[in-house]
Amino acid sequence: MYRTSAYDAGTELNTEAQGSIPGPADGGEGFNVERNDNQNMVTMHSGVVGNDDGLTSSTLTSIHKFDNPLLAITIERIK
């Protein structure tokens, strides 16, 4: 069994500010090559800080939180 962490694709800065989060949580767009706030590298995601944590400018709430490890992969040998 192998447990994986959550990774960040680096397609935008992680400010958690309203209007800056791509995808449905913020009503934003998906990946856009024209964005100029990308990090251009995949790294382990540090998690999110949302409105419930006191960041009033964030559109995220506790339902968007995640903790590592994120996924367990089990490989089982079969005949």
Buried (B, 14 or more C-beta within 10 A) or exposed (E): EEEEEBEBBBBBEBBBBBEBBBEEBBEBEEEEEEEEEBEEEEEEBEBBBBBEBEBEEBBBEEEBEEEBEEEEEEEEEEE
